[in-house]
Amino acid sequence: MNQQASVLVTAADISRLAGVTRATVSNWRRRHPDFPAPAGGTDTSPAYDLDAVRAWLFARGQLPEDTSADRLRAALRTHPNGAELALYLLPVVLAVARVDRREREALPELPDDALLRWVRSAADGGAQGTPGAEDAAYSPEAAGPLRVLLQCVITDGAEAATDVLAERLLEDTGGTGTYLTPRPLAELMARLLTNSAGAFPASVLDPACGTGSLLAAAASAGAAALHGQDVLAAQAAQAAVRLRLSAPEAAITVRTGDSLRSDAFKGLTVGAVLCNPPYGVRDWGHDDLAYDQRWAYGVPPKGEPELAWAQHCLAHLTPRGRAVLLMPPAVAERTAGRRIRAQLARDGALRAVVSLPQGAATPLHIGLHLWVLESPEPGAEAPGTVLLIDAAAEIRDLDWDAVSETVLSAWRLYLDDQDGFTGAPGVAAAIPVTDLLDEAVDLTPARRIQTASRQALRPALVARQASELYDQLRQGATDLVGLSADGDWPPADDRPRDWRTATVADLLRGGALTLLHTAPPGRRTRSGQPQPRPEAEPGARPALTAADLFESRPASGTAADLPTGVPLASVQAGDVLLTEILRVGRTAVARVVEPGEAGCSLGPHLLLFRPDRRRLDPWFLAGFLAAEQNISAAATGTSLVRVDPRRLRVPLLPLAEQQRYGTAFRRLHELRTAARRADRAAEDITRLLGTGLTGGALLPDGHGSA
């Protein structure tokens, strides 16, 4: 009789299984002699027997409750053709998501033959629209994984099941230069497509669609027809399924292929294009496409693939149609591309260039650009200016609310009155095309805007602003000195204290905590029309946002930051707030709601923990929830990290001892807040004085006015 083959898992799989980081798994391997020995893989990438790993974790109390997603991962790993099976299961997710709950919950109880008949019939339509799954076949051996998939959809939802299938697909897929577009950035790019009357294009194309995040943002904004193409079949298949799940009313067409070499939508024109082209791919087909008709603004040099993508996008636009592309900053200044940049600006195809803060998208160490292009209308006079926006000028830490407000406010004002647009000193300026057409044709916003802003400086106003900022700096420094007096921080014994802990999930079950959360605001109604953003009501209480916590500032959100049509949580004094989503390299922030903030609405991307004050001290809870090692063990994600609050752990200490820790954590919070306030004041005053001196609006101390 055949023995079932062992299931092998990698260190990454173990970290997901145990809910810890990969570094923790590496520490276990080095420090614990009883950690299971590798059962396969290679020296650099060992694999371990799943049963042995689970037994080891169980013995240490590190094995969380087995989830349906974990069982689906295991089923895909044990299958001899796991990647192909994952691809064929994607249409099944669609089919299951479309039936009502009663029928869905009955499916796992069907006999194998009846289940397979249902799947072959129900998934056929979804398979025809899922690249690579058109010939999906479901053999009797697939019955087991199908049941596991059904349970995952039933318990965790279709999106979660799709995520697990995507993990397996991408294990066997290489994608050089392919990165996910973060949701806030995708939403900003989509909102740049809205015209001055507030209308959103009906049809949108993404020629490098990846898993469909840009098209999903377009659908949420109101697009009714979505077209996507990606060179990776696994990515295209995911995009097709994810879009049908999130935008079931839209007409969706997703195809596989290299858009530059083999355009699957040749001849199609749309109202808008969104694109995050592959990063740094030099083999894009330069030699094969030298005489391509798309190069209306010049043949792209081999080292300028992004300019090939820009012209590809323009070729698919109707007259006055608009495209928004995410570009590396070097495209704005490289010598090889200056002739094409000049032609784009001269013909009116280039409408705006926006520089974003570092960390907006991968690669995180680079401040990327957004290019807004528009297909010129035949016979119309070309615009005389190009809008340049330096969104990184006054935003040091990535704050998507601030970035979106800076970019969209300048863009809307420019659309409303391009000739009369005065810009914002140091941030936005309408640069005459004739000024751009110099030898370099450098479109970098920071360089051009500083030159244009010099003439807009008013010496008396700058001097008054400098005086006000000096007052703020002096006050901030005084507060900081008062809080930085040496405190009594005695050392523990020879070794750090060790204490029993409980997870937040345990505390919730025991009634010691209540957990509240606000979903992000929607952008789409059931009819597919754009969701109107509500206006702030006069006298309404503000909303506490994630940016307020990061910046240590009072509540600043408005009704536009909140979802509509759902109950909203109001914060109470003593509630503990924790940021839910983090950028890599940024630490979590927690704080306790003060009495003056009671009644404010809870904004999105915040977790609210309401403790039973008889059992938990709020500041004690805040300090331990936000501890770096605690967040690391409860976080998932790469460029954007999401905290799973139920996996956070809290020491079990008497209330009196909790209060002593709570007093200490509150002192740290006050010290951090004062330091940030002083830092902001110092940064603001040095920036203003530097601008005033170099712009000729201020004179050095002791310099005569003559």
Secondary structure as the mmCIF struct_conf table of DSSP 4:
data_model
#
loop_
_struct_conf.conf_type_id
_struct_conf.id
_struct_conf.beg_label_comp_id
_struct_conf.beg_label_asym_id
_struct_conf.beg_label_seq_id
_struct_conf.end_label_comp_id
_struct_conf.end_label_asym_id
_struct_conf.end_label_seq_id
HELX_LH_PP_P HELX_LH_PP_P1 ASN A 2 VAL A 7
STRN STRN1 LEU A 8 VAL A 9
HELX_RH_AL_P HELX_RH_AL_P1 ALA A 11 ALA A 18
TURN_TY1_P TURN_TY1_P1 GLY A 19 GLY A 19
BEND BEND1 VAL A 20 VAL A 20
HELX_RH_AL_P HELX_RH_AL_P2 ARG A 22 ARG A 31
TURN_TY1_P TURN_TY1_P2 PRO A 33 ASP A 34
BEND BEND2 PHE A 35 PHE A 35
HELX_LH_PP_P HELX_LH_PP_P2 PRO A 36 PRO A 38
STRN STRN2 GLY A 40 GLY A 41
BEND BEND3 ASP A 43 SER A 45
STRN STRN3 PRO A 46 ASP A 49
HELX_RH_AL_P HELX_RH_AL_P3 LEU A 50 ALA A 59
TURN_TY1_P TURN_TY1_P3 ARG A 60 GLY A 61
HELX_LH_PP_P HELX_LH_PP_P3 PRO A 64 ASP A 66
HELX_RH_AL_P HELX_RH_AL_P4 SER A 68 THR A 78
BEND BEND4 HIS A 79 HIS A 79
TURN_TY1_P TURN_TY1_P4 PRO A 80 ASN A 81
HELX_RH_AL_P HELX_RH_AL_P5 GLY A 82 ARG A 98
BEND BEND5 VAL A 99 VAL A 99
HELX_RH_AL_P HELX_RH_AL_P6 ARG A 101 ALA A 106
HELX_RH_3T_P HELX_RH_3T_P1 LEU A 107 GLU A 109
BEND BEND6 LEU A 110 LEU A 110
HELX_RH_AL_P HELX_RH_AL_P7 ASP A 112 ALA A 122
TURN_TY1_P TURN_TY1_P5 ALA A 123 ALA A 123
HELX_RH_AL_P HELX_RH_AL_P8 ASP A 124 GLN A 128
TURN_TY1_P TURN_TY1_P6 GLY A 129 GLY A 129
BEND BEND7 THR A 130 THR A 130
TURN_TY1_P TURN_TY1_P7 PRO A 131 GLY A 132
TURN_TY1_P TURN_TY1_P8 GLU A 134 ASP A 135
HELX_RH_3T_P HELX_RH_3T_P2 PRO A 140 ALA A 142
HELX_RH_AL_P HELX_RH_AL_P9 ALA A 143 ASP A 156
HELX_RH_AL_P HELX_RH_AL_P10 ALA A 158 GLU A 171
TURN_TY1_P TURN_TY1_P9 ASP A 172 ASP A 172
TURN_TY1_P TURN_TY1_P10 THR A 176 GLY A 177
HELX_RH_AL_P HELX_RH_AL_P11 ARG A 183 ARG A 191
TURN_TY1_P TURN_TY1_P11 LEU A 192 LEU A 193
TURN_TY1_P TURN_TY1_P12 SER A 196 ALA A 197
BEND BEND8 GLY A 198 GLY A 198
BEND BEND9 ALA A 202 ALA A 202
STRN STRN4 SER A 203 ASP A 206
TURN_TY1_P TURN_TY1_P13 PRO A 207 ALA A 208
TURN_TY1_P TURN_TY1_P14 GLY A 210 THR A 211
BEND BEND10 GLY A 212 GLY A 212
HELX_RH_AL_P HELX_RH_AL_P12 SER A 213 ALA A 221
TURN_TY1_P TURN_TY1_P15 GLY A 222 GLY A 222
BEND BEND11 ALA A 224 ALA A 224
STRN STRN5 ALA A 225 ASP A 230
BEND BEND12 VAL A 231 VAL A 231
HELX_RH_AL_P HELX_RH_AL_P13 ALA A 233 SER A 246
TURN_TY1_P TURN_TY1_P16 PRO A 248 GLU A 249
BEND BEND13 ALA A 250 ALA A 250
STRN STRN6 ALA A 251 THR A 256
BEND BEND14 GLY A 257 GLY A 257
TURN_TY1_P TURN_TY1_P17 SER A 259 ARG A 261
BEND BEND15 SER A 262 SER A 262
TURN_TY1_P TURN_TY1_P18 ALA A 264 GLY A 267
STRN STRN7 VAL A 270 CYS A 275
HELX_LH_PP_P HELX_LH_PP_P4 PRO A 277 PRO A 278
BEND BEND16 TYR A 279 GLY A 280
BEND BEND17 TRP A 284 GLY A 285
TURN_TY1_P TURN_TY1_P19 HIS A 286 TYR A 291
TURN_TY1_P TURN_TY1_P20 GLN A 293 ARG A 294
TURN_TY1_P TURN_TY1_P21 ALA A 296 TYR A 297
HELX_LH_PP_P HELX_LH_PP_P5 VAL A 299 PRO A 301
TURN_TY1_P TURN_TY1_P22 LYS A 302 GLY A 303
HELX_RH_AL_P HELX_RH_AL_P14 PRO A 305 ALA A 315
TURN_TY1_P TURN_TY1_P23 HIS A 316 HIS A 316
STRN STRN8 LEU A 317 MET A 327
HELX_RH_3T_P HELX_RH_3T_P3 PRO A 329 ALA A 332
TURN_TY1_P TURN_TY1_P24 GLU A 333 GLU A 333
HELX_RH_3T_P HELX_RH_3T_P4 THR A 335 GLY A 337
HELX_RH_AL_P HELX_RH_AL_P15 ARG A 338 ARG A 346
TURN_TY1_P TURN_TY1_P25 ASP A 347 GLY A 348
STRN STRN9 LEU A 350 SER A 355
TURN_TY1_P TURN_TY1_P26 GLN A 358 GLY A 359
BEND BEND18 ALA A 360 PRO A 363
TURN_TY1_P TURN_TY1_P27 LEU A 364 HIS A 365
BEND BEND19 ILE A 366 ILE A 366
STRN STRN10 HIS A 369 GLU A 374
HELX_LH_PP_P HELX_LH_PP_P6 SER A 375 GLU A 377
TURN_TY1_P TURN_TY1_P28 PRO A 378 GLY A 379
HELX_LH_PP_P HELX_LH_PP_P7 ALA A 380 PRO A 383
BEND BEND20 GLY A 384 GLY A 384
STRN STRN11 THR A 385 ASP A 390
TURN_TY1_P TURN_TY1_P29 ALA A 391 ALA A 392
BEND BEND21 ALA A 393 GLU A 394
BEND BEND22 ASP A 397 ASP A 397
HELX_RH_AL_P HELX_RH_AL_P16 TRP A 400 ASP A 416
TURN_TY1_P TURN_TY1_P30 GLN A 418 GLY A 420
STRN STRN12 ALA A 424 ALA A 424
TURN_TY1_P TURN_TY1_P31 PRO A 425 VAL A 427
STRN STRN13 ALA A 428 PRO A 432
HELX_RH_AL_P HELX_RH_AL_P17 VAL A 433 LEU A 436
BEND BEND23 ASP A 438 ALA A 440
HELX_RH_AL_P HELX_RH_AL_P18 PRO A 445 SER A 453
HELX_RH_3T_P HELX_RH_3T_P5 ARG A 454 ALA A 456
HELX_RH_AL_P HELX_RH_AL_P19 PRO A 459 LEU A 483
BEND BEND24 ALA A 485 ALA A 485
BEND BEND25 ASP A 493 ARG A 495
STRN STRN14 THR A 501 THR A 503
HELX_RH_AL_P HELX_RH_AL_P20 VAL A 504 ARG A 509
TURN_TY1_P TURN_TY1_P32 GLY A 510 GLY A 511
BEND BEND26 ALA A 512 ALA A 512
STRN STRN15 LEU A 513 HIS A 517
HELX_LH_PP_P HELX_LH_PP_P8 ALA A 519 GLY A 522
STRN STRN16 ARG A 524 ARG A 524
TURN_TY1_P TURN_TY1_P33 ARG A 526 SER A 527
BEND BEND27 GLY A 528 GLY A 528
HELX_LH_PP_P HELX_LH_PP_P9 GLN A 529 GLN A 529
STRN STRN17 PRO A 530 PRO A 530
HELX_LH_PP_P HELX_LH_PP_P10 GLN A 531 GLU A 537
TURN_TY1_P TURN_TY1_P34 PRO A 538 GLY A 539
HELX_LH_PP_P HELX_LH_PP_P11 ALA A 540 PRO A 542
STRN STRN18 ALA A 543 LEU A 544
HELX_RH_AL_P HELX_RH_AL_P21 ALA A 546 GLU A 551
TURN_TY1_P TURN_TY1_P35 SER A 552 SER A 552
STRN STRN19 GLY A 557 GLY A 557
HELX_RH_3T_P HELX_RH_3T_P6 ALA A 559 ASP A 561
BEND BEND28 LEU A 562 LEU A 562
BEND BEND29 THR A 564 VAL A 566
STRN STRN20 SER A 570 SER A 570
TURN_TY1_P TURN_TY1_P36 ALA A 573 GLY A 574
STRN STRN21 VAL A 576 THR A 579
BEND BEND30 GLU A 580 GLU A 580
STRN STRN22 ILE A 581 ARG A 583
TURN_TY1_P TURN_TY1_P37 VAL A 584 GLY A 585
STRN STRN23 ALA A 590 VAL A 592
HELX_LH_PP_P HELX_LH_PP_P12 VAL A 593 GLU A 594
HELX_RH_3T_P HELX_RH_3T_P7 PRO A 595 GLU A 597
TURN_TY1_P TURN_TY1_P38 ALA A 598 GLY A 599
HELX_LH_PP_P HELX_LH_PP_P13 CYS A 600 CYS A 600
STRN STRN24 SER A 601 LEU A 602
HELX_LH_PP_P HELX_LH_PP_P14 GLY A 603 GLY A 603
TURN_TY1_P TURN_TY1_P39 PRO A 604 HIS A 605
STRN STRN25 LEU A 606 PRO A 611
TURN_TY1_P TURN_TY1_P40 ARG A 613 ARG A 615
HELX_RH_AL_P HELX_RH_AL_P22 PRO A 618 LEU A 625
TURN_TY1_P TURN_TY1_P41 ALA A 626 ALA A 626
HELX_RH_AL_P HELX_RH_AL_P23 GLU A 628 ALA A 633
TURN_TY1_P TURN_TY1_P42 ALA A 634 ALA A 634
STRN STRN26 ALA A 635 GLY A 637
BEND BEND31 THR A 638 SER A 639
STRN STRN27 LEU A 640 VAL A 643
HELX_RH_3T_P HELX_RH_3T_P8 PRO A 645 ARG A 647
STRN STRN28 ARG A 649 PRO A 651
HELX_RH_AL_P HELX_RH_AL_P24 LEU A 655 THR A 694
TURN_TY1_P TURN_TY1_P43 GLY A 695 GLY A 696
BEND BEND32 ALA A 697 LEU A 698
TURN_TY1_P TURN_TY1_P44 ASP A 701 GLY A 702
#
